[in-house]
Amino acid sequence: LGVIVLRPTPVPPAPPSPTVPAPTAPMVASLSGAEASVTVAFDATTARLLVTPVTLDRGAGDAQLWVIPVGREVPVPLGVIDAQGAGFLAVDAADAALLMPGATIAISQEVRGGSPTGAPQGPIVATGKIIRV
């Protein structure tokens, strides 16, 4: 007589499931001025701004977008925008860190190509605060 003893093979533990980061809620700003109305949406995942002018006069030059960070008074240039239609504007990591709820977004009328000094030279035509939606 023979006895066969079978021992089940241990089942390895399941690997941990990868953690998928939760998407961040987009941030928006509704900018307005005497004769300007613009919506700006920021997607932190792609580090891009979607700028949608409803009414915006670029003046004799270009319209330039600025951020005034929370707790600071000095505007930081984000780039020249198309005053005639919606468009995307890529934002570098340093500037993206400034785009947070409570910061102010502003648009100024500048010479062609934007402000040569890094500070607004022309009139500010629209402003608004960033909020998270």
C-alpha positions in Angstrom: 0.0 0.0 0.0 1.2 3.4 -0.7 0.0 6.8 0.5 0.4 9.9 -1.6 0.2 13.1 0.2 -0.5 16.2 -1.9 0.2 19.6 -0.6 -1.4 22.5 -2.4 1.0 25.0 -4.0 0.8 28.3 -2.2 -0.9 31.1 -4.1 1.3 34.2 -4.3 -0.5 37.4 -3.1 -2.0 39.6 -5.7 0.3 42.4 -6.7 -0.9 45.8 -5.5 -3.1 47.6 -8.0 -1.4 50.7 -9.4 -2.6 53.9 -7.9 -4.1 56.2 -10.4 -4.0 59.8 -9.3 -7.4 61.5 -9.1 -7.9 64.1 -11.8 -7.6 67.6 -10.6 -10.6 69.9 -10.9 -10.1 72.5 -13.6 -9.6 76.1 -12.6 -11.3 79.0 -14.5 -11.4 82.7 -14.4 -14.0 85.0 -15.9 -12.3 88.2 -16.9 -14.2 91.4 -17.6 -13.5 95.0 -18.2 -15.3 98.1 -19.6 -15.2 96.6 -23.1 -13.7 93.1 -22.7 -15.0 89.7 -21.6 -12.7 86.6 -21.7 -12.9 83.2 -20.1 -9.7 81.4 -19.1 -9.6 77.7 -18.1 -6.4 76.0 -16.8 -5.8 72.3 -16.9 -3.0 71.4 -14.5 -2.7 68.0 -16.1 -1.6 69.4 -19.4 -0.3 72.7 -18.1 -2.3 74.6 -20.8 -4.6 77.5 -20.6 -7.7 77.7 -22.9 -8.3 81.4 -23.5 -11.7 82.2 -25.0 -12.4 85.9 -25.8 -16.0 86.9 -26.0 -15.2 90.5 -26.7 -11.6 91.8 -26.7 -9.8 94.6 -28.5 -6.1 94.0 -28.7 -5.5 97.7 -29.5 -2.8 98.7 -31.9 -0.6 95.7 -30.9 -1.3 92.5 -29.1 -3.3 91.3 -26.1 -1.1 89.9 -23.3 -2.1 87.6 -20.5 -0.7 88.0 -17.0 -1.1 86.3 -13.6 -0.8 88.2 -10.3 -0.1 85.5 -7.7 -1.9 85.3 -4.4 -0.1 87.6 -1.9 2.0 89.4 -4.5 1.4 92.6 -6.5 3.8 92.0 -9.3 2.2 90.6 -12.5 4.0 87.7 -14.2 3.6 87.5 -18.0 2.0 84.3 -19.4 2.1 85.2 -23.1 0.4 86.9 -26.0 -3.1 85.7 -26.8 -5.3 85.8 -29.9 -7.9 88.5 -29.3 -10.1 87.1 -32.1 -10.7 83.5 -31.2 -10.2 80.7 -28.7 -6.7 79.3 -28.4 -4.4 77.3 -26.1 -1.4 78.8 -24.3 1.2 76.4 -22.9 2.5 77.3 -19.4 5.9 76.3 -18.0 6.1 74.7 -14.6 7.1 77.8 -12.7 4.2 79.8 -14.1 1.8 76.9 -13.6 2.6 76.9 -9.9 1.3 80.5 -9.7 -2.1 79.5 -11.2 -4.1 78.7 -8.1 -7.5 79.8 -6.7 -7.5 83.4 -5.7 -4.8 84.5 -8.1 -5.7 87.3 -10.5 -5.6 86.9 -14.3 -5.3 90.1 -16.3 -5.1 91.1 -19.9 -3.3 94.2 -21.2 -3.0 95.9 -24.5 0.7 95.8 -25.5 2.9 96.5 -28.5 3.2 93.7 -31.1 4.9 90.7 -29.6 4.0 91.7 -26.0 5.6 93.8 -23.4 9.3 94.2 -24.0 10.0 94.8 -20.3 8.2 91.9 -18.6 5.8 94.2 -17.0 2.5 95.6 -18.4 3.2 98.8 -20.4 -0.3 99.3 -21.9 -3.7 99.6 -20.3 -5.2 96.6 -18.4 -8.5 95.8 -20.2 -9.8 92.9 -18.2 -9.2 91.1 -14.9 -10.7 88.2 -12.9 -9.9 85.8 -10.1 -9.1 82.1 -10.6 -11.6 79.7 -9.0 -11.7 75.8 -8.9 -14.8 74.2 -10.4 
